[in-house]
Amino acid sequence: GMTQRLGEWLRALEGDAGGLTSPRARCLRQAAREWMLAWASDWPFLVRMGTARAYAEARFRAHVGRFDRLEAMAMGREVMDEAWLAKVEDEDNLFPGMEPTLWR
């Protein structure tokens, strides 16, 4: 799942010369936020109850989609788009001190 992917990703980034401020590490940190926003919210409840179902499904998919893109950029499967990364960091800045080592 996404939690396991975060842990594997963190191990892959351990040798990153840029440290925790590198674009790759920033992607990891933001991916952790997107994971939390996807899974810790009430989106599944809203879908199940039929309350704002379309909105809830769209928000959940958006967070998972961002997670996937962040992972692809950090792992070199997609070109690093620092402008998009900064935009996403600004839009979803929950827990600004997020520590990626939590997923070790």
TASULLIN-V695783 format. One record per helix or strand. SS is the DSSP state (A for helix, B for strand). FROM is the first residue (numbers start at 1). TO is the last residue. If there is no record, write none. Layout:
{{SS & FROM & TO} {SS & FROM & TO}}
This chain:
{{A & 2 & 13} {A & 19 & 21} {A & 23 & 39} {A & 43 & 49} {A & 53 & 74} {A & 82 & 91} {A & 100 & 103}}
